[in-house]
């Protein structure tokens, strides 16, 4: 695992996703599903968020 991947993994691990999801979905905050935020927006699954963060190649 490269530095960028480790950084992304740690960022995802340390971010309390349940703070950012509707109350009804808090128990699914880390499930590998998209979570509806409103009628038009969904939160990406943790797997997709990780891939996006890794693709950014944050230094």
N, C-alpha and C positions, 0 to 999 in steps of 0.2 A: 504494500500500500504506500503510494507516494505521499509527500507532504500535503499536497492539495486534497487528496482523498481523505487523509487523516483529519485535516482541518474541517472538512465538510462533515465527516462522521461525528466528530466531537461537537460541532455546532448543532447538528440535528439531535444528538443525544442530550445535549444540555438545554435545548429550547423546550419549554413546557407547552407543547402544542395544545393541550387542553385549555389553556388560557385564550386561545384564538378560535375555538369552535363553539357553535351554539350549544346551550346547556343539554339539549336532547342527544347530542353526539359526543359528549365528553368522554364516555367510556370507549368510544371508537377512535379517539384522537390519534392513536398510533397504528390503527388497522390499515392494511394495504388497500384502501378504498379512497375515492374522492368524497369529500364531505360537503354537502350543500351549505353555502353560507347565506344565500338569498335566492330569489327567483332566477337570477342571471349568473351568479358566480359560484364556483366550487373551489374548495381547497384541494390542491394536489395531494396525492398519496405520498407518504414518506419516501417511498422508493423513487418516485418521479422528482420530488424535491431534491433528493440526494444527487440524482443524475444531473439535474439543472445546475446545482451548486458546483458540482465537479466540473461541468462543462465551462463554467465561468473562469476556472483556473485561478482562483483567488490567491494572491501572494501575501 
